[in-house]
Amino acid sequence: MTAPLRVVAPVSGTVLAMSGVPDPVFAGEIVGPGLAVDPTRGPGEAISPIAGTILKLHPHAFVVQAPGSHAVLVHLGLDTVQLGGVGFTLHVAEGDVVQEGTTVVSWNPLDIEAGGRSPICPVVALEGTSGALEGLVEPGATVKAGDPLFVWS
């Protein structure tokens, strides 16, 4: 049994239920449950939502794994893989150990939106079950990067 894991918002913005994400993989919680954040427009940074190791790192998405525990996916915008990394600056590498709040990627949600893509950021409890998430922030709430989103038991 792993200890409960606190997951914080990687970006500032408005919280959305996963069912409200306009992408069937995320909305259907196929890779796991969680919440999404519609980010504040303008240049910004995405931070690590937990302390752990950068398991996977792409310009548009990253996975952080807590020590001996759960892994959390942060996806910066929808269909942003098509950008081939343009508009994203990486600040860490795969295998790096990060603290909650460490800057992982710089980006500008306004540029993503101007290019015709959604800047919404799903925050996914990979391979989790929706019943394992507690203390979920209510959709519609405004969060700042680093504010608690949910606890994963």
PyMOL commands that set and color helices and strands:
alter all, ss='L'
color gray80, all
select helices_A, chain A and resi 18-20+24-27+80-83+109-114+130-132
alter helices_A, ss='H'
color red, helices_A
select strands_A, chain A and resi 5-8+13-17+34-39+44-47+52-58+61-65+71-75+89-90+97-98+103-107+121-125+133-134+142-143+148-152
alter strands_A, ss='S'
color yellow, strands_A
deselect
rebuild
show_as cartoon
